[in-house]
Amino acid sequence: MEELHRPVLLSEVLATLKPQAGETYLDLTAGYAGHASRILDVTRNYKGSVLVDRDDFAIEFLRAKYKSEAVKIVKSDFYSAALQFLQCGKTFDMILLDLGVSSPQLDRGERGFSFSNDGPLDMRMDREQTLTAAVVVNEWREREIAQILMDYGEESEGLARKHARIIAGGRPWTSTKELADAIGEKKGRIHPATRVFQAIRIAVNDELSLLEKTLPLLPKLLSPGGRLGLITFHSLEDRMVKRYFKEASSLGKESELELITKRPIIGGQVELVINPRARSAKLRACKRP
């Protein structure tokens, strides 16, 4: 099938998780199977593997790709899926979470994730939910918007208040480009609306809360010697993962995890040229003792 999404840090994931024939695999953000397809090529254990995503386009793609294989495909956010597997007592030899936005989500203007491709203010990873970016920018109070810009966009208080004032004062907003143009004109390498869009997307999809609730579940889903990899794309996620890995691996014999990577792994120069979206990606990994 046509490759719709180029996975980041693919060779690094394979080298770090070291998949082996027959091993079980849980991909909690399977997307368009960028990582999963290469891992399953090695393990060949389709029946013992599970691919999870909350995007219905991705689920449709996965079902078509693996229609002749016994891979279990689950439409769910990663927290709900992890909780479900924990309650069922399932464990896996490898678990991966890639917390980035997929190429089809960014490239399809109708998904509303990017101002590079004009579209409605949507940003939902799960299109069945009711909260959209349009609701945030058109209905939330100015101070609530300023707060998420500080918390999720890591904007300074002054800039967050300025952008929130522009958003609240320019309602109603209908398109991504319209909102981005109102925030400001690109003068340097990064558009001034980039952090605004990041903050709104995180709020719409409850990304940090889901990650915080999911992290403590992951060690319990690993088989003895099982490996866990997480790919983050901004400092908020990376700090959360780094802190949890450190806490879970620093209890001596009581530790639930053992670090594989003491420092995050980033993409090499070749990948950054052919896949610019990898420039902010960081891979951290650990294993169950």
N, C-alpha and C positions, 0 to 999 in steps of 0.2 A: 504493500500500500504506500501511497505518497507520504513522504515525511512532512508533516505539518508544523512540527516544532523541533528545533535543534536543542537537545538537552545541554545544559551547562555542566562543566566539570565531569564529563562522562568517563574519560580515561582515569581521572582521579577517583571517582566513585568505585570503579571496577578494581583499581589497585588497592583501595583502602578496605572495601568490604570483602574482597577476595571470594566471590561466589564459587561454589564447588558443585559438581554434578550431584543431583538428588536433593539439594538443600531447599528448604521452604523459604518463601519470600512474601513480605507484606509491603506493598507500596501504598502509602496513605495519601499520596497526591499524584496519582498515576498519570493524569493528563493525557497526552497523546503517546504514551508508552515509550518515550525517548530513552529513559533509563531502564524501564522494565523489559523492553524487548531484548536489550543486550544482556541483561542479567538472566533472563529466561533462556536465551540462546545457550548459556553455559549450564544452568541447572537442569534444564529440560523437565523440571518438576512442575508442570502446569497445574496438576490437580492439587498440589500442596501450596499453591500460591494464590494471593488475593490482591486485586487491584481496586483501589478506592478513589473516587473523585466526586465532587459535588456539582460539577459542571455537566449539564445534560448533553452538550455537544461532545465533550470528552467521553462520556459514558457510551454514547452512540458509536463513536469511533472505536472504542475498546471492544465493544460487543461484536462489531463487524470484523475487526482484526483477529479476534480470538474465537470466532464462531465455531471453528472446528477443534478447538482445544478445550480442556476442562478447567480453565482458569475461572475462579470465582470473581465476578465483577460487582461492586457494591456502589450505589449512588448514595453518598453521605459525606458530611464534613468529617475531618480526620478525628476530631474528638469523639463524636458519637460512634464512629466505627471502632475506634480503639476501646471505648467503654464496652461496646457490644462483644468484641472478641475476648476481652478480659473476663466478662461475666460468663462466657462460654468455656473459659479455661484454655483457649488456644494460645500457642506460642509459635515463634518463627525463628529461623536461623539468621535471617536478615530483615531489617526494617529500614525504609528510606522515606524521608519527607523532603520534598523540594518546595520551599515556601514561596517561590516566585510566581509571577503571573505568566501564563503561557503565551506563546507567539500568536495563536489565533485569537486569544482574548484581546491582545493589544492591537493586532492588525485589522480586526473587523470593527469598523467604526460603529456599527449598530450595538456593540457591546458596551460602548461608552467608557472604556478604561483610559483611553489616550486622547490627547488633544492633537496629536499628529494626524490622526484620522478622525475627522469630525463625525460626531454622532450624538445620540441622545444621552443625557446624563443618567446612566444606568449603574455600571460598575459591579453588578451582582455576579458573584461566582456561581451562585445557585439562583437560577431565574424564577424559582418557585417562591422565594421569600418576598415580602412586601416592601422592605426598606430598600430604597434606591438612592443614588447620588442626588437625584432631583429632589427627593424629600428632604435630604440634609440641607442643601443650599437654598431651598425655597420655603422650608417650614421651620427649621431649627432656629432658635434664638441666636442673636449675634454673639453673645457671650459663650454659648455652647460651641459655636463654630470656632471662635478664637481658642477655646480650650483644646479642641481636637487638633488644631493646627500646631499648638505648642506641644501637646502630648504625643501625637502621632506623626506630625510633620517635622518636629524638632525645630520649629521656627522660634525666633526670639519673640518675647512678649509684644514688643512694639510692632514688629512686622505681622505677627498673627492678628493683632487687633486691627491693623490697617487693612489686611486682606479680608477679615471678617466684616469690616465696615463696608468694603466694596461689594461683598457678596450680599449682605443684608440690604444694602441700599439700591442694588441694581435688579432686584427681583421683578418679574419672574425670569429664571434662566431655563433655557431649553436645550442648549447644545454644548458640547465640550469645548469647541473652538471659541464660541462666544464667551464662555467663562474664562478660558485661558487668556484671551486677548484683553479682557477687562482687568485681569490681575497684573499684566504687564507685558512688555515686549522683550523678547530674548536679546540680550546684549553680550553675554558671555557664553561659556560652554553649556551652562544649565539654565533652562527657562525658569523664570520666577514662579511659574505655576506648578512646577514639578512637585514640590513638597506639599502644596495645597492638594493636588490630586492624590498623592500618596496618603495623606491624612484622611481624606474623604473615603478612599477605597478601604483603608484599614477599618474605619468606623462602620462602613456599610457591611463589611463581611466579618466583623467582630474578630479580626485575625489574631490580635495579641492575646485576647482573653481565651480563645480556643487553644492557642499554643501553650499558654500558662497552665491550663487544665489538663492538657494532653501529656506534657513532659513527664509527670510522675507516674503515668500509666505505662510508659514505654518499656522500662526495665522488666516489668512483670510480663510483658508480651514476648520477651526474648527467651529462647531456649538457652541452656547452659553453653557458654562459648559463642552465643549469638551476637551479631554485630548490628549497630545502629548508626545510621548516617543522617545528618540534617544539613540542608543547604539553606542559608539565609541570604537576604539581599539588602538589608539595611541594619543599622547599628542597634535599633530597638530589639529586633529579633535576635541578633547575634549576642547581645549582652545577656538576654534571657537564657539562651541555650548555653552559653559559656558558664553562667552562674549556676545553672542547674547541674551541668556535667561536673563542675568542680565540687559542688555539695554532695552529689551522689557517689563520687569516687574518692572522697577524702575521709571515709569513716573506718579505715583499716579493714579488718575482716568482716565488718558489717556493711561494707560498701556494696551498693547494688550494681555499680558500673565501674569499669576500668577504662581509663582514657586510651584511645588509639592515637589520637592527634593531640599533642600538647599545644599546638598553635593551629589556627585555621589554615586550610589549604585553599589557595586561590588559583585562578587560571593562568596558564602560561601565555607568553606573547603571541604564539600562533593562534590559540583559541580566541584571544581578545581581538585579533584582527578579523577572523572569520565569523565570530559570534560576539559582537559588541555587548550584548546583554549579559555576558559573563563577567563584565568588569567589576561589578559589585558583589558577585557571588562568593560565599565562603562556605567551605565544607568542614564540619566538625564531626568526629566519629568516636564511638566508644564501644565496649563490648561487655557482655555479662560474664563475670568471672566463672 
